[in-house]
Structure formats: C-alpha cells, structure tokens
C-alpha cells in the first residue's frame, strides 16, 4: 500500500483532535455566551439551561444506531458529514442577531429624546419606559421566533455530533496498537478539552464588543462592561466557529474505510490484534439490527464493570454540564466580575488544569500498564480527592449587597421615592454614597445628574433617598472579589482531580466489552450521558438558580431574566449540586474497586483461575498474552 498521510493512524488522531477541538469550541462558546443570550432575549435560567441542553435531544437516540453500525460503514466520511452539518448549525446560531432589531436597554440616556433619563419626576407623569413602537418590535413574529430558532440550531448541532466522537474513538482503537491506544485516546481527549477553553476565551474577547457594533445607531452607547445591562457580541463567535468546522471536515473525505494496523513494539501483539480483526463483521439489515438491539443492550449493561464506570461518568458529566453552563454567571454575580473576566477564569484556569489531568491520567495508565482493577483504584483515589477539594468551595463567598426595598427582605421600600412615579420596569442600578444600592436613580429619588461632553452620566445628585445625596451609575456589588483567587485555585484542583479519571474510565469501558460491541458500548455510554446528565443537568442547575432570584425583570409587561439573586442561596444550592454529583461518582468507583478486588480474591483461592477483566501485561512474555486470554478479557 502506497505510503501517504491518510494511511497513518497518527495523522487521523491529529485531524480528529482538530475537529473535536473545533466542535467543542462551539460548545464552550455557547456556554460562555449563555448568560448574555439570557439577558439579550429576556430568558430565565431554566430556559437558558434548556437551550444549552437541547443539542443533546438530537443525538440521544441516533447515537446508539450510528455507534452500532460504527465498524460497518465508512466512518471517516460519516465524521466529515457530521462536521459539515455542525458548520451549518453554528451559522444558524448567529442568525437571531440579524433577524432581531437593535438592543434596547432600560433607562437609555439619549441626547435626542426628551425624557429617558430615568430620574425622579414628581411634577409630571413620567413617560412610559417602553414606547408602543419598542413593544411592537418585541411582539413581532421575527422576535417571537428567536428562541425556537436557537433551539433548532442546538438540535442540529446535536445531530451533527452523533458520528464524530464514537466513530473517532472506535476507529483509533481498531487500528492503533494495544499499547499506544491509551496514549492516543489521552492525546485526543486532552486536545479536545482545549476546545471549550478556546470557546470561553473567544467568548471573553467577543463579549467585550457591544452586541450591535455592526448596526448603525443614532445614539452613542452609554454602557460599559461592568454594567449589569451590558450585552456583548455573542453572535460573532458562532460565525468564526462555523468556518473552523468547515475546514476541519475536509480531510475526512480522503481517509480510507480501513487503515493498516499500526505496527507495535512487540510483533506478537501485532499478530494477536490481527487475529482479532480477521473475522469480518457481517452486514445486517435494519430489521436484524432492531431485533438484536435489546439483546446486545442487555448484554452490555449486565457487565458490572461497564455499568459502574458509566454511572460514575454520568455523575461527573452532570457536574460538568451544570458548571460549564453557569459557572461564568456564578463568578460574575458572586465576585462582582464582568462576563468577559469570568470567561477568562474558566478558559484560562479551570479547563487547562482539566486538560493536564486528562494527559497525566492517560500517561500514567500507559506507563504502569494498568489492569481494569488498577484503573478502578486510580479513579477511586482521584475522585475521593476531588470530594476533598470540592466541599470547601461551599464556604467561599459572601452575601448580597444591600438593595433598597429588595434585600435584605426585611428592608422596607424607599417611601421617599413614592412621588417619583418610577416605572416598575426601570433597571439602571446606582450605588448611593451611603453604600446602599437602588435599582434606578428614580428609586433613589435623584432629580439631577452630572454628565460629560458625550452625555455620559458621571454622577446622580440631589438623591433624597441616599444618605449623602449622591449616587454613582453602577452596582455596589458584593464585597467578595478578594476571595476569587482561593476559589479558582480550589475549583482548578477539583477539575484536575475529576479529569484524572477520564482516560482510565474510557479504557475500562473498551476492555470490558466484546470487541464487536465496542462501538455500540461507546454509543450507549454517550446515550446515557445525554439522557441522565447533559440533557437534565443544565435545566436542573438553571431551575435551582431561578429559585434564588429575589427580583425579576419586566419588559413590555412580560417577565424576563433575573436582576438580583440571593448570593448565599445561589452559592449553597449551585455548589451543593456539584458536591452531590462528585460524591456519587466516588461511590461508584469505590464500589467498582471493591467488586473487582473481591472477584480477584475468589480467583486466588481457586487453582488456575485468572481474575476477570484483567488487562494482560503485553511486556511479560508470550504465555501471558494468548488469544484465549484476550477473548476472556472481551467477555
């Protein structure tokens, strides 16, 4: 066979790493922009959580079928087709920006209008916060169809991702040598993990640009990044990701259906692997597949090693799904940071440490040539340490700032501003000189303001509800910014320890099922991820976050996103869910290690019995790596 790049498993690993990096860049960028999309279109956290998880709907069922046919079809071409569909779906994600009008934020100060300052106006009726023209835009068919359009784009992204990871993993494991397979998967998972990091960092850059920077505006924008009403250019990153997905899909048109088996260091290993590949897989019809599906599914789920590893990974996946979606929002609110800076913290600290843990986990397993029992003990230690680093996070934070009439709950509304006729939809936070925050200068009783030459507000004055009489156009924020460093250190350690178990977990799954069921087992694993973790996870986290809201926004008489949260409840419930899932994963790994040790103990008492699920050490000689033993491993 003529030597070229497309006959090399190493080049396939390189291409697949780039593709999955681009694919997960879209996922990471979506997570980094979710709070901005929530603010832009007035969504609750539950709705934004549903949006984040909706891409799992498209592949929950399809992934099992596609994975079953994994070794029976031209896998590289299916992967390339999925990547092209993902490129189209990413382009569709950006479409709502071009279909909707300009972003209208409350209390917009304009030199061209008479009464939009949001000040206390006691002598005349205050102009409506939203004109009939603005409300008609909010009720237009184009605006009402934005959320369904976003759901459709997420659905297509989910369908597109169906063949990419299962086909890629099984393709690598089929044509790589047994010794190098863990290393290649570790590299793949590590590079793949960079994708979300780049997504968050890209989000940090894009969200510094105002959402409508490409649209002509008569008025100069008076917001900055720290304003709670700021909305960044969330749509721009999806256009960039669409181009990357298109470029990375092209090499898959040239890879063959089957690669030459990689030559291992030991010729014996290569010969044994070749024997396993000699029996061709019979083509089956759809009817035959449907008849055999329940039997193969039960056979796969009856494997205790497989089931416990998948349940442990489901717990960690549910943890990841919620934290990736809402951690930036948590940092923004809890530590009084901008959305851009919060994304930098996740993309620059949390995810790189997770990548490092993934690499070290794969390298350690290859170096020590661990059996399934050894891998289970490694995962148990890693996740127990994860529990130790996760629990202290519940104690790092502070309470909500004092907001007049809102928090603490016992605070009475500011009676001094009753005569100001403040709009119930007003939201333009100001921080009084006495440290008390008000939801708008009107609620603070401010009757005048100081501006610069560009009409940017510098200060509000003559505020009758403020001790000192003046207020700044900003939120007072929480007093916890100094606690962000220890929080990120502990969060990074938690990410590192949780990801350390990723590669050993994959290898336990691949080595605990029959060779012909390998693609199917990976498909069932991802189906369970989606059904039990990725789909309900963000919705669960979003619903929990919504229960901590103490003031909802309103626009044109319609409830929108939350304006203020009870930060103590936010921290305890949000991070409490994280601790719950980490404990669940640790219990599964500990139970798996106990079961394997008990089975090994029974075999030691019986002569000629080899412990089940043991990975044979390929370096110790021919007598320890016979095809008979390899078949025993598969069953």
TORROVEX-245961 format. One record per residue (C-alpha): x, y, z. Coordinates in steps of 0.05 Angstrom, whole numbers, plus 5000, padded with zeros to 4 digits. Example, Ala and Ser with C-alpha at 12.3 -4.5 7.8 and 13.67 -1.06 7.14 Angstrom:
524649105156
527349795143
END
This chain:
500050005000
502750684980
505051085039
501451745050
498752155107
491751875101
494151175115
497051375182
493351295247
497651845277
495252335224
488052115237
489052265311
491752955292
485853115246
480652845295
483653245351
482953885310
475853705291
473653555362
477254185385
473154595336
466754225354
467654335428
469755055415
462555165393
460154825457
464755235501
462955875465
455655725475
456755625549
460756275554
455156665519
449156355553
448256895606
449057435552
443757095508
439457035570
440057785583
439257975509
432757605498
429957615569
430556865586
430256545654
436056105676
431555495667
430255705594
437555835581
439255165613
434254825567
437455175508
444354945529
442054225536
437654195474
443253965429
443053305467
435953175443
438353095371
443152535385
440252155444
437151615401
441351695338
447951585373
446150865391
444350695319
450351035289
455050725340
452250025327
453850095253
460550405271
465149885241
460249705185
460450375149
465650855122
466951205188
471451785164
466152005113
460651995166
465152405212
466352915156
458952965141
457453095214
462653645215
459453985154
452653965187
455654265251
458454835209
451554995182
448354945251
453555415281
451955915226
444555845244
446056005317
448256705297
442056845254
437657135311
442257735316
440857915243
433457785249
432258205311
432458955319
437359365359
438359215433
434059685475
436259725547
432360065603
433660795622
437560925559
440361635562
439861995495
441162705473
435762645420
429962485467
426462895519
425262445577
429261795580
433861965638
430261545689
430662095742
425562245795
420062665763
414862855814
411363425778
409463095713
407562405691
413562005674
413961775602
412961035592
419360645598
417860295533
414360625476
408960275435
413960245378
419059885421
413959395448
411359245379
418459035360
418658565420
412058255397
413858195323
413857495292
421357535280
422857675353
418057145378
421356625333
428356745360
428156245418
425355685373
430755845322
436155785375
433155115397
433254875325
440555065316
442354695380
438354095356
442354075291
448854145329
446953535369
445253125307
451853345275
455953105334
452952395332
458252055289
464252475308
466652225376
464251495377
466751355306
473251705321
474651325385
472950645356
476950795292
483150965333
482450365379
481449895319
487750095281
492450325336
496849825373
494149595440
499849945477
499150605441
491550635442
491150935513
496351455494
492651655430
486051705467
489352115522
492152595469
485352625435
481652765499
486853275521
486753665455
479253615454
478953915524
482554535497
476354665453
471954905510
477755315537
478555665470
471055755468
470956115535
477056535516
473856715449
467556895487
471557345533
474157735473
467557755434
463357965493
467658585501
464658845436
457759135441
452358685412
450259185358
457159445338
455559255266
448859625264
448360375253
445860755314
443861485322
445761485396
452361335428
452260735473
452860945546
454360255576
460859945596
462859225611
461359265685
454159495675
449058955690
445459145626
451459045581
450558545524
456558335484
457258095412
455157375428
453657205355
460557355327
464056735355
459056275321
461056545253
468356405268
466855705293
462855555231
468955695187
473455255231
468654675228
468254715152
475854705145
476954125193
471653705158
475353675092
480953165108
475752625125
473852575051
480752255038
481551755095
480251025075
474950585107
480350155139
487450345158
493449875161
494349625232
499650015269
506049615280
507249515354
513849455390
512348715400
510948305338
506847825379
502048375400
501048575327
499647855306
494547775362
491048415345
490848205272
487547555291
482147945327
480948355264
480847755216
473547565224
469648055182
463548375212
457248155177
452848685146
446048695179
439448985157
435649495197
430548955218
436148505242
439149085280
432549245314
431648515334
438648455362
438749145395
435448935462
439848325468
446348705457
443949265502
442448785559
449048425548
452749075552
449149335614
449948675650
457448785652
458449055723
465049405705
461849765646
455649965684
459250235745
464250625704
458750935662
454751125724
460851455754
462051835689
454652035687
455552375755
461752735731
458252925666
452353215703
457253615745
460753855682
454254035645
451854485700
458454825718
460354945645
453655275632
453055725693
459955785726
461456435689
454956715713
456556485784
463356835784
460357465754
455057525808
458657235868
465157605860
462658225823
466458105759
464958235686
462557675640
468957725599
473457655660
469257065686
470256705619
477756825624
477856505693
474455875666
478055835600
484856025629
484855665695
479455135704
479754795635
487454785627
488054425693
482853935669
486953815606
493153695648
489453185690
486952825627
494052785598
497152535663
491652025672
492951725603
500551755611
500351425679
495950865655
500550725596
506850775638
504250295691
500449855641
494649835690
489449295691
482049445698
482849345773
488749825776
484950335734
478950295781
483450425842
486651015806
479851315791
477451195862
483351575892
482652145842
475252255854
475752195930
481052745928
476153135884
471053105941
476253385989
477553985944
470254105925
466954155993
470854776017
468055165957
461355205994
464555656045
467756155998
463156735982
459057296014
452057566020
448258005972
449458755976
444059176008
438959375956
433459855979
426759515982
429458855956
434958576001
435158436059
427858206054
426158596117
428159246083
422159696071
421260026003
424060725998
417861136015
421661765996
421161575922
413661435920
412262115890
417362005834
412661555794
418261055779
416860555725
416259835751
420659625692
426260105709
433059785718
439160235719
442960055783
446160625823
450460585884
448961105936
454461475974
452061116037
453460426006
446160255992
444360035921
437960255885
435059935823
434860605787
436361345800
428861455803
428160965861
433861325895
429961975889
435262315846
432762935809
439063155772
445462875743
452363075720
454662885650
460762985607
461063265537
458762605507
452762585553
455662005593
452962035665
458462165716
454162235779
447062305803
445662865852
440163115898
438162405914
433262465972
433461725989
441061695995
444861896057
449762406028
445262585970
449162295911
449661625875
454361325823
451760995759
453960295777
452259705821
455259695891
456758955880
458758435932
465058505975
467957835955
472658005898
478757845942
476257135952
476256975877
483556735878
482656185931
476055985898
479355905830
485155505860
480355015893
476054985831
482154845788
484454285834
477453985832
477554005756
484453685755
482653105801
476052975765
479252955696
484852495720
479851925717
477552055646
482451645604
482651045653
475051045651
474951015575
479950445574
475850055626
469850115581
473449905518
476749305552
470649045589
466048905529
466748445468
470848725411
464848715364
460749125414
466049665424
462750205382
455950015410
458450065482
461350755469
454650955437
450650705497
455451075543
454251735507
446751605504
446651515580
450852145586
445652535548
439452235579
441952255651
446952835651
447653305592
440153385580
437453475651
443853765681
443554485655
435954505664
436654265736
442154765751
438155325718
431855155757
435855155822
438855835804
431956115789
429655935860
434856415887
432357025848
429757595891
427858085834
425557905764
426058395706
420058615665
419758875594
413259095560
409358755615
412958095605
417357745655
424657695632
431257495664
433157555737
436058225760
438358055831
439957395866
440657195939
448157045934
448356595996
442856155968
445956175898
452655925924
449855395971
444955095921
449355155859
455654875890
451654385933
449454035869
456653995848
458653665913
452853175907
455052935838
462352865859
460352435918
456052005872
461951885825
466651705883
461651195910
461150855841
468750805833
469650545904
464350025894
467649815828
474449745862
471349325918
467748855869
474048745827
478248615889
473148125915
472947755848
480547735847
480647455918
475946885898
480446715839
486646695883
483246145924
481845735862
487545405824
488445615752
483546195756
485346875728
481747485756
476347745709
477248365667
484748365677
488648715623
494448265604
501348575610
503948535540
511248615561
511847985604
512147455550
508047035503
505046595557
501347195587
498247455524
494946875488
488946985444
484946545492
486247025549
484547625505
477847305490
476847225564
478147965573
472948135520
467547715552
END
